[in-house]
Amino acid sequence: MNDLIEALQIFAKYTDATWPSWCEHDMFHICVEPEKVSEEDTKRLDELGFFPDESGYDFRSYRFGSC
């Protein structure tokens, strides 16, 4: 749980969206554009189980998402 909370705190620095997340096909999506996230935060998010989607639209995690 602490890893998820830490990841969400990092994402909170980059968005204040009303609906910032969703789950689909066993993936947890966070609506933060990877290009806006610092290299340091991207590295830490990877360690926490989130990776940038190749579309450049969001971050995803198989660790925290399931439908």
mmCIF file of the C-alpha atoms, coordinates in Angstrom:
data_MODEL
# 
_entry.id   MODEL 
# 
loop_
_atom_site.group_PDB 
_atom_site.id 
_atom_site.type_symbol 
_atom_site.label_atom_id 
_atom_site.label_alt_id 
_atom_site.label_comp_id 
_atom_site.label_asym_id 
_atom_site.label_entity_id 
_atom_site.label_seq_id 
_atom_site.pdbx_PDB_ins_code 
_atom_site.Cartn_x 
_atom_site.Cartn_y 
_atom_site.Cartn_z 
_atom_site.occupancy 
_atom_site.B_iso_or_equiv 
_atom_site.pdbx_formal_charge 
_atom_site.auth_seq_id 
_atom_site.auth_comp_id 
_atom_site.auth_asym_id 
_atom_site.auth_atom_id 
_atom_site.pdbx_PDB_model_num 
ATOM 1  C CA . MET A 1 1  ? 0.000   0.000  0.000   1.00 0.00 ? 1  MET A CA 1 
ATOM 2  C CA . ASN A 1 2  ? 2.835   2.406  0.787   1.00 0.00 ? 2  ASN A CA 1 
ATOM 3  C CA . ASP A 1 3  ? 4.250   2.037  -2.737  1.00 0.00 ? 3  ASP A CA 1 
ATOM 4  C CA . LEU A 1 4  ? 0.893   2.956  -4.252  1.00 0.00 ? 4  LEU A CA 1 
ATOM 5  C CA . ILE A 1 5  ? 0.547   5.968  -1.962  1.00 0.00 ? 5  ILE A CA 1 
ATOM 6  C CA . GLU A 1 6  ? 4.059   7.150  -2.841  1.00 0.00 ? 6  GLU A CA 1 
ATOM 7  C CA . ALA A 1 7  ? 3.339   6.786  -6.559  1.00 0.00 ? 7  ALA A CA 1 
ATOM 8  C CA . LEU A 1 8  ? 0.091   8.735  -6.242  1.00 0.00 ? 8  LEU A CA 1 
ATOM 9  C CA . GLN A 1 9  ? 1.907   11.502 -4.370  1.00 0.00 ? 9  GLN A CA 1 
ATOM 10 C CA . ILE A 1 10 ? 4.385   11.762 -7.242  1.00 0.00 ? 10 ILE A CA 1 
ATOM 11 C CA . PHE A 1 11 ? 1.562   11.869 -9.799  1.00 0.00 ? 11 PHE A CA 1 
ATOM 12 C CA . ALA A 1 12 ? -0.210  14.563 -7.760  1.00 0.00 ? 12 ALA A CA 1 
ATOM 13 C CA . LYS A 1 13 ? 2.682   16.922 -8.558  1.00 0.00 ? 13 LYS A CA 1 
ATOM 14 C CA . TYR A 1 14 ? 1.784   16.670 -12.249 1.00 0.00 ? 14 TYR A CA 1 
ATOM 15 C CA . THR A 1 15 ? -2.023  16.713 -12.337 1.00 0.00 ? 15 THR A CA 1 
ATOM 16 C CA . ASP A 1 16 ? -5.068  17.956 -10.527 1.00 0.00 ? 16 ASP A CA 1 
ATOM 17 C CA . ALA A 1 17 ? -7.518  16.133 -12.808 1.00 0.00 ? 17 ALA A CA 1 
ATOM 18 C CA . THR A 1 18 ? -10.972 15.419 -11.432 1.00 0.00 ? 18 THR A CA 1 
ATOM 19 C CA . TRP A 1 19 ? -10.840 11.843 -12.775 1.00 0.00 ? 19 TRP A CA 1 
ATOM 20 C CA . PRO A 1 20 ? -7.116  11.017 -12.875 1.00 0.00 ? 20 PRO A CA 1 
ATOM 21 C CA . SER A 1 21 ? -7.267  7.235  -13.168 1.00 0.00 ? 21 SER A CA 1 
ATOM 22 C CA . TRP A 1 22 ? -9.054  4.182  -14.518 1.00 0.00 ? 22 TRP A CA 1 
ATOM 23 C CA . CYS A 1 23 ? -8.577  0.408  -14.781 1.00 0.00 ? 23 CYS A CA 1 
ATOM 24 C CA . GLU A 1 24 ? -8.742  -1.590 -17.989 1.00 0.00 ? 24 GLU A CA 1 
ATOM 25 C CA . HIS A 1 25 ? -7.497  -5.051 -18.946 1.00 0.00 ? 25 HIS A CA 1 
ATOM 26 C CA . ASP A 1 26 ? -5.719  -5.608 -15.625 1.00 0.00 ? 26 ASP A CA 1 
ATOM 27 C CA . MET A 1 27 ? -3.904  -2.282 -15.853 1.00 0.00 ? 27 MET A CA 1 
ATOM 28 C CA . PHE A 1 28 ? -4.213  0.755  -13.616 1.00 0.00 ? 28 PHE A CA 1 
ATOM 29 C CA . HIS A 1 29 ? -3.924  3.929  -15.715 1.00 0.00 ? 29 HIS A CA 1 
ATOM 30 C CA . ILE A 1 30 ? -2.936  7.363  -14.416 1.00 0.00 ? 30 ILE A CA 1 
ATOM 31 C CA . CYS A 1 31 ? -3.710  10.362 -16.642 1.00 0.00 ? 31 CYS A CA 1 
ATOM 32 C CA . VAL A 1 32 ? -0.315  12.049 -16.507 1.00 0.00 ? 32 VAL A CA 1 
ATOM 33 C CA . GLU A 1 33 ? 1.618   12.656 -19.703 1.00 0.00 ? 33 GLU A CA 1 
ATOM 34 C CA . PRO A 1 34 ? 5.031   10.986 -19.318 1.00 0.00 ? 34 PRO A CA 1 
ATOM 35 C CA . GLU A 1 35 ? 6.846   13.857 -21.066 1.00 0.00 ? 35 GLU A CA 1 
ATOM 36 C CA . LYS A 1 36 ? 5.800   16.184 -18.235 1.00 0.00 ? 36 LYS A CA 1 
ATOM 37 C CA . VAL A 1 37 ? 7.302   13.989 -15.490 1.00 0.00 ? 37 VAL A CA 1 
ATOM 38 C CA . SER A 1 38 ? 10.908  14.521 -14.436 1.00 0.00 ? 38 SER A CA 1 
ATOM 39 C CA . GLU A 1 39 ? 13.466  11.832 -15.187 1.00 0.00 ? 39 GLU A CA 1 
ATOM 40 C CA . GLU A 1 40 ? 14.005  11.269 -11.471 1.00 0.00 ? 40 GLU A CA 1 
ATOM 41 C CA . ASP A 1 41 ? 10.275  10.803 -10.810 1.00 0.00 ? 41 ASP A CA 1 
ATOM 42 C CA . THR A 1 42 ? 9.898   8.539  -13.861 1.00 0.00 ? 42 THR A CA 1 
ATOM 43 C CA . LYS A 1 43 ? 12.686  6.331  -12.523 1.00 0.00 ? 43 LYS A CA 1 
ATOM 44 C CA . ARG A 1 44 ? 11.077  6.152  -9.081  1.00 0.00 ? 44 ARG A CA 1 
ATOM 45 C CA . LEU A 1 45 ? 7.662   5.416  -10.592 1.00 0.00 ? 45 LEU A CA 1 
ATOM 46 C CA . ASP A 1 46 ? 9.227   2.533  -12.504 1.00 0.00 ? 46 ASP A CA 1 
ATOM 47 C CA . GLU A 1 47 ? 10.607  1.158  -9.236  1.00 0.00 ? 47 GLU A CA 1 
ATOM 48 C CA . LEU A 1 48 ? 7.102   1.452  -7.776  1.00 0.00 ? 48 LEU A CA 1 
ATOM 49 C CA . GLY A 1 49 ? 5.524   -0.448 -10.684 1.00 0.00 ? 49 GLY A CA 1 
ATOM 50 C CA . PHE A 1 50 ? 4.354   2.300  -13.064 1.00 0.00 ? 50 PHE A CA 1 
ATOM 51 C CA . PHE A 1 51 ? 5.624   2.720  -16.609 1.00 0.00 ? 51 PHE A CA 1 
ATOM 52 C CA . PRO A 1 52 ? 4.900   5.285  -19.339 1.00 0.00 ? 52 PRO A CA 1 
ATOM 53 C CA . ASP A 1 53 ? 2.567   4.057  -22.047 1.00 0.00 ? 53 ASP A CA 1 
ATOM 54 C CA . GLU A 1 54 ? 4.011   4.115  -25.552 1.00 0.00 ? 54 GLU A CA 1 
ATOM 55 C CA . SER A 1 55 ? 1.129   6.368  -26.642 1.00 0.00 ? 55 SER A CA 1 
ATOM 56 C CA . GLY A 1 56 ? 2.563   9.164  -24.466 1.00 0.00 ? 56 GLY A CA 1 
ATOM 57 C CA . TYR A 1 57 ? -0.830  9.723  -22.875 1.00 0.00 ? 57 TYR A CA 1 
ATOM 58 C CA . ASP A 1 58 ? -0.502  8.080  -19.457 1.00 0.00 ? 58 ASP A CA 1 
ATOM 59 C CA . PHE A 1 59 ? 1.323   5.839  -17.002 1.00 0.00 ? 59 PHE A CA 1 
ATOM 60 C CA . ARG A 1 60 ? 0.255   2.246  -16.401 1.00 0.00 ? 60 ARG A CA 1 
ATOM 61 C CA . SER A 1 61 ? 0.751   -0.456 -13.816 1.00 0.00 ? 61 SER A CA 1 
ATOM 62 C CA . TYR A 1 62 ? 0.033   -4.169 -13.838 1.00 0.00 ? 62 TYR A CA 1 
ATOM 63 C CA . ARG A 1 63 ? 0.969   -4.286 -10.168 1.00 0.00 ? 63 ARG A CA 1 
ATOM 64 C CA . PHE A 1 64 ? -1.951  -2.196 -8.916  1.00 0.00 ? 64 PHE A CA 1 
ATOM 65 C CA . GLY A 1 65 ? -4.673  -2.699 -11.510 1.00 0.00 ? 65 GLY A CA 1 
ATOM 66 C CA . SER A 1 66 ? -7.164  -5.440 -12.115 1.00 0.00 ? 66 SER A CA 1 
ATOM 67 C CA . CYS A 1 67 ? -10.630 -5.449 -13.648 1.00 0.00 ? 67 CYS A CA 1 
# 
